[in-house]
Amino acid sequence: MEAIDDSTLLAIAQQQPDLSDGRIHGEAIQVPVLEAPGQTRIGRFGWKDQHSSLLSFIGDAYLNEMGVTNRLRPHDTTTIGKTTTDPEDVPDNLGLADIDHFAEFVRGTKVPPRDATLARTPDALAGQALFAKIGCNTCHVSSITTAPAGTVINGGAFSVPEALGNKIIHPYSDFLLHDVGTGDGIVQNPPQDTANKLRTAALWGLRTRPRYMHDLRSLTLQDAIERHEGEAEHVERRFRELSPTEKQQLFTFLNSL
């Protein structure tokens, strides 16, 4: 995800109105790169696309999810019970802080593989065709190619390595913001129209998840699909028009991811 070039995400956004008769248009927002002050990049991490680099995302999570201050987020949100000096995450003998090691670990971690056996079944193949036919793939983009190795990203703070450069990935997401009727009214990065927009959920590894949607309120794939409104209302309507057999084929495909 980090190695996807901004221009690739913008191109996906520009194609969506044509693919959906003007109903769908993902929004790409420029967000600050914390490790490169003054620089911005298109967001892709977090439900609101609030971060564009793994290091920024991790530094923010260390503070807000674990209470560990670091060079990117050096101050606690509260001083109640504070007994340590900020920042708490400091460089080791290699000159790397914990957030640096964690970012490298995440960059080297693969997504869960597909269930190759299930993916080859007639039902899964039929479901994959239905996925495209009813328009799910307009936002849940099946294939994206990363930037070439050596491309400088993150405001000049990182270069795409050979292992991640010019690779075809299958995220089943456009990593753009959309209003599908399940927004929370929160603006994490301007503009204000992002309040009820959320990043398209990546469907790779879907078969490993017991709950769906950003709020985890959907316990079945059918419920998750039927909650799609707003920009995706016409796609959800096409899903409802499928026969029971076709719906099951679509679920089989999704369960192979």
C-alpha positions as CSV (number, residue, x, y, z in Angstrom):
1,M,0.0,0.0,0.0
2,E,2.7,2.4,0.9
3,A,4.5,1.8,-2.4
4,I,1.5,2.7,-4.5
5,D,2.3,5.9,-6.4
6,D,-0.1,8.9,-5.8
7,S,-0.7,9.1,-9.6
8,T,-2.0,5.5,-9.6
9,L,-4.6,6.4,-6.9
10,L,-5.6,9.6,-8.7
11,A,-6.0,7.6,-12.0
12,I,-8.4,5.1,-10.3
13,A,-10.4,8.0,-8.9
14,Q,-10.7,9.7,-12.3
15,Q,-11.9,6.4,-13.9
16,Q,-14.7,5.7,-11.4
17,P,-17.3,8.2,-12.7
18,D,-17.1,6.7,-16.1
19,L,-17.4,3.2,-14.7
20,S,-20.5,4.0,-12.7
21,D,-22.5,6.5,-14.8
22,G,-21.3,9.3,-12.5
23,R,-22.4,7.6,-9.3
24,I,-19.0,6.8,-7.8
25,H,-16.0,9.1,-7.4
26,G,-13.5,8.2,-4.8
27,E,-11.8,11.1,-3.0
28,A,-8.0,11.3,-2.6
29,I,-6.8,13.6,0.1
30,Q,-3.4,15.1,0.8
31,V,-2.2,14.5,4.3
32,P,0.9,15.4,6.2
33,V,3.9,13.1,6.2
34,L,5.0,13.2,9.9
35,E,8.6,12.2,9.2
36,A,8.9,14.8,6.5
37,P,7.6,18.1,8.0
38,G,6.0,20.3,5.4
39,Q,5.4,17.5,3.0
40,T,2.1,15.8,2.0
41,R,1.1,12.7,0.2
42,I,-2.2,11.0,-0.6
43,G,-3.5,9.2,2.4
44,R,-4.1,5.5,2.4
45,F,-3.8,4.2,6.0
46,G,-6.6,4.4,8.5
47,W,-10.4,4.4,7.9
48,K,-10.2,8.1,7.1
49,D,-7.0,7.9,5.0
50,Q,-5.4,10.0,7.8
51,H,-1.9,8.8,7.0
52,S,0.1,8.3,3.9
53,S,3.2,6.5,5.3
54,L,3.6,3.5,7.5
55,L,5.9,5.3,9.8
56,S,3.4,8.1,10.3
57,F,0.6,5.6,10.9
58,I,2.7,3.7,13.4
59,G,3.9,6.8,15.2
60,D,0.3,8.0,15.6
61,A,-0.8,4.5,16.8
62,Y,2.0,4.3,19.4
63,L,0.7,7.5,21.0
64,N,-3.0,7.1,20.6
65,E,-3.4,3.4,21.0
66,M,-0.6,2.5,23.4
67,G,0.3,5.8,25.1
68,V,3.9,5.6,23.9
69,T,5.3,9.0,22.8
70,N,7.9,9.1,20.0
71,R,9.7,11.5,17.8
72,L,6.7,11.9,15.5
73,R,4.2,12.2,18.3
74,P,6.4,13.5,21.2
75,H,3.8,14.7,23.7
76,D,1.2,12.7,25.6
77,T,-2.4,13.8,25.3
78,T,-2.7,14.0,29.1
79,T,-0.2,14.4,31.9
80,I,-2.4,12.5,34.4
81,G,-0.3,9.7,35.9
82,K,2.7,10.8,33.9
83,T,6.0,9.4,35.3
84,T,8.3,9.3,32.3
85,T,10.1,11.9,30.1
86,D,8.9,12.4,26.6
87,P,9.5,11.0,24.1
88,E,9.5,7.5,25.6
89,D,10.5,5.7,22.3
90,V,14.2,6.5,21.8
91,P,16.8,5.2,19.4
92,D,18.8,2.0,20.1
93,N,22.4,1.3,19.4
94,L,21.5,1.1,15.7
95,G,20.1,4.5,15.7
96,L,16.6,3.2,15.2
97,A,13.6,3.7,17.6
98,D,10.9,1.1,18.1
99,I,8.6,2.8,15.6
100,D,11.4,2.3,12.9
101,H,11.8,-1.4,13.6
102,F,8.0,-1.9,13.6
103,A,7.6,0.0,10.3
104,E,10.3,-2.3,8.7
105,F,8.5,-5.4,10.2
106,V,5.2,-4.3,8.7
107,R,6.8,-3.5,5.3
108,G,8.1,-7.1,5.2
109,T,4.8,-8.7,6.2
110,K,2.6,-10.3,3.6
111,V,-1.2,-10.4,3.5
112,P,-2.9,-13.8,4.1
113,P,-2.8,-15.9,0.9
114,R,-5.9,-16.8,-1.0
115,D,-7.5,-20.1,-0.6
116,A,-6.2,-21.3,-4.0
117,T,-8.3,-24.5,-3.9
118,L,-11.6,-22.7,-3.3
119,A,-10.6,-19.9,-5.8
120,R,-10.5,-22.5,-8.6
121,T,-13.9,-23.9,-8.0
122,P,-16.7,-23.2,-10.6
123,D,-18.7,-21.3,-7.9
124,A,-15.9,-19.0,-7.0
125,L,-15.1,-18.3,-10.6
126,A,-18.7,-17.5,-11.3
127,G,-18.8,-15.3,-8.2
128,Q,-15.7,-13.4,-9.3
129,A,-17.5,-12.6,-12.6
130,L,-20.6,-11.5,-10.7
131,F,-18.3,-9.3,-8.5
132,A,-17.3,-7.4,-11.6
133,K,-20.7,-7.5,-13.3
134,I,-22.6,-5.8,-10.5
135,G,-19.9,-3.2,-10.0
136,C,-18.1,-4.1,-6.8
137,N,-14.8,-3.9,-8.5
138,T,-15.2,-0.1,-9.2
139,C,-14.1,0.5,-5.6
140,H,-12.8,-2.9,-4.6
141,V,-10.1,-2.8,-7.3
142,S,-8.6,-6.2,-7.8
143,S,-5.2,-5.4,-9.1
144,I,-2.8,-2.4,-8.6
145,T,0.8,-2.1,-9.6
146,T,3.2,-0.4,-7.1
147,A,5.7,2.3,-8.0
148,P,9.1,1.2,-9.6
149,A,11.9,0.3,-7.3
150,G,13.9,3.4,-6.3
151,T,10.9,5.8,-6.4
152,V,11.3,8.3,-3.6
153,I,8.1,8.7,-1.6
154,N,6.9,10.0,1.8
155,G,8.2,13.5,1.2
156,G,11.7,12.2,0.4
157,A,11.9,10.1,3.5
158,F,11.7,6.6,1.9
159,S,12.7,4.9,-1.3
160,V,10.7,2.0,-2.7
161,P,12.9,-1.1,-2.3
162,E,13.3,-3.8,-5.0
163,A,11.2,-6.2,-3.0
164,L,8.2,-3.8,-3.2
165,G,8.7,-2.0,-6.5
166,N,6.8,-2.7,-9.7
167,K,4.8,-5.4,-8.0
168,I,1.2,-6.4,-8.9
169,I,-0.9,-6.6,-5.8
170,H,-4.5,-7.7,-5.3
171,P,-5.9,-5.6,-2.5
172,Y,-9.5,-5.3,-3.7
173,S,-9.5,-1.7,-2.6
174,D,-8.9,1.7,-4.2
175,F,-7.8,3.2,-0.9
176,L,-10.0,6.2,-1.6
177,L,-12.7,7.8,0.5
178,H,-16.3,7.2,-0.3
179,D,-19.7,7.9,1.2
180,V,-21.5,4.6,1.4
181,G,-24.0,5.6,4.1
182,T,-22.1,4.3,7.1
183,G,-20.0,7.4,7.9
184,D,-19.3,8.6,11.4
185,G,-19.4,12.4,10.9
186,I,-15.7,12.7,11.9
187,V,-13.2,14.9,10.0
188,Q,-9.7,13.7,10.7
189,N,-8.1,15.6,7.8
190,P,-9.7,18.3,5.7
191,P,-11.7,18.9,3.6
192,Q,-15.0,18.9,5.5
193,D,-16.7,16.7,3.0
194,T,-14.8,13.8,4.3
195,A,-16.9,13.7,7.5
196,N,-19.1,10.9,6.3
197,K,-16.6,9.2,4.0
198,L,-14.6,6.2,4.7
199,R,-11.7,4.4,3.0
200,T,-12.7,1.4,0.9
201,A,-12.0,-1.7,2.9
202,A,-9.3,-3.9,1.4
203,L,-10.8,-7.4,0.9
204,W,-7.5,-9.3,0.8
205,G,-7.5,-11.7,3.7
206,L,-11.3,-11.4,4.0
207,R,-11.8,-15.1,4.7
208,T,-9.8,-14.7,8.0
209,R,-12.2,-12.1,9.4
210,P,-15.2,-12.9,11.7
211,R,-16.8,-9.4,11.4
212,Y,-17.1,-6.9,8.5
213,M,-17.3,-3.2,7.7
214,H,-15.3,-0.5,9.5
215,D,-17.4,-0.7,12.6
216,L,-17.4,-4.6,12.7
217,R,-21.2,-4.5,13.1
218,S,-21.8,-6.9,10.2
219,L,-21.6,-10.6,11.1
220,T,-22.3,-11.9,7.6
221,L,-21.2,-10.9,4.1
222,Q,-24.8,-10.4,3.1
223,D,-25.4,-7.9,5.8
224,A,-22.1,-6.1,5.0
225,I,-23.1,-5.8,1.3
226,E,-26.7,-4.7,2.0
227,R,-25.4,-1.9,4.3
228,H,-23.8,-0.2,1.2
229,E,-25.8,2.9,0.3
230,G,-24.9,6.4,-1.0
231,E,-22.4,6.0,-3.8
232,A,-22.8,2.2,-3.8
233,E,-26.6,2.1,-3.7
234,H,-26.9,1.0,-7.3
235,V,-24.4,-1.8,-6.7
236,E,-26.3,-3.0,-3.6
237,R,-29.5,-2.9,-5.6
238,R,-27.9,-5.2,-8.2
239,F,-26.8,-7.5,-5.5
240,R,-30.4,-7.8,-4.2
241,E,-31.5,-8.7,-7.7
242,L,-29.2,-11.7,-7.8
243,S,-30.7,-15.1,-7.5
244,P,-30.0,-17.1,-4.3
245,T,-27.6,-19.3,-6.3
246,E,-25.8,-16.2,-7.7
247,K,-25.5,-14.7,-4.2
248,Q,-24.0,-17.9,-2.9
249,Q,-21.5,-17.9,-5.7
250,L,-20.5,-14.4,-4.9
251,F,-20.0,-15.3,-1.2
252,T,-17.9,-18.3,-2.3
253,F,-15.6,-16.0,-4.2
254,L,-15.3,-13.6,-1.3
255,N,-14.5,-16.4,1.0
256,S,-11.6,-17.4,-1.2
257,L,-9.9,-14.0,-0.7
